Amino acid sequence: MPIIKSAKKRVKVANKAAVRNSKTKRSLKTAVKSFSKALGAKDKKTALKALDKVQSELDKAAKKGVLHKNKVARKKAQAARAAKAAAGVTKASPAKAPKAKVAAKPKAAAKPAAKKAPAKKAVPAKKPAAAKKPAAKKTTKK
């Protein structure tokens, strides 16, 4: 048991942080487990929701410093890859439906482009110069 006051405080702070970190880790583990179950069931809707939840929990863990940002990026990519391989589920296209082609807009009649003058930079107004005081007379004591 620490004797010095600052060491006692560090023990208390470390315990609080450990509790906070374990809560974050626990919520992350439950999200990953529910994601795995959703992939096993091959239900696209729940798998997509579970993928969102896993990625959100990973981001929270990175923000709180529980996991390193590169590990979080790797885990998010693995989860997305697993979802895509298992059920064809991705955030961009949950059903992998082909994208509808949008007709190109007809171009307006070509107008001669008028060249614009380059925008002038706004110059900050100068502060008025304060009137200079005359130099103080030097007096010498005799």
C-alpha positions, 0 to 999 in steps of 0.5 A: 500500500502506498504511503505518499499522498500522490501515490495513494491518489494515483491508485484511486485514479487508476482504479477508476480508469480500469473500471471505465476501460472494462466497461468499454471493452465489455460493450465492445465484446458484446457487440462483436458477439451479436455481430457474429450471431447475425452473420451466422443467421445470415440475416442481412438487416440484423447483420447490417445493424450489428456491423454499425454497432461494432464499428461504433463501439470500436470508434469509441474504444479508440477515442477513449484510448482503450485500443490503438487507432490502427488496431481499431482500423484493422478490426473495422476492416475485418468486420466489414470484410466478414459481413461482405463475405458472409451475406453480401452486406456492406454499408454502401449496398445492403442488398447489392442491387445494381445502381440505377444509371442517371441520365446525363444532364443536357448541357446548356447552350454554350455561352462565351465565358466572361473572364472575371477579375481576380478577387482582391484581398481585403487589407485590414485597416491600419490602426491610427498612429498615436501622436508621439510624445516629445522626448522627455528632457534630461535633467541632471542633479548637481 
